[in-house]
């Protein structure tokens, strides 16, 4: 809800997010190609999380009054249950926080 309110207040007009493919990441930001190329995108993440989307991933770009922002990549289907969380990398590393309190690191339960 708060994100939608923020988007609405900071958009030039009604939100017109576009979907495209990540084609570049460098010190200037991310570039996404949809009907045009969206360059030098800043990314939008929850505080404390930073990620660089791999090339070829499907990404969402939103125009704001002071430029454009990359909202992130479109998540693949997963076997997570409602309320669970997964962090993963392109190389296959993962951390899963399960609803029952277990923590899985690369598929193995972490002994606490």
Secondary structure as UniProt FT lines:
FT   HELIX           2..10
FT   STRAND          18..26
FT   TURN            27..28
FT   STRAND          29..33
FT   STRAND          37..43
FT   TURN            47..48
FT   TURN            55..56
FT   STRAND          58..64
FT   TURN            65..66
FT   STRAND          67..73
FT   TURN            82..83
FT   STRAND          85..88
FT   TURN            90..91
FT   STRAND          94..97
FT   TURN            99..100
FT   STRAND          103..105
FT   TURN            106..107
FT   STRAND          108..109
//
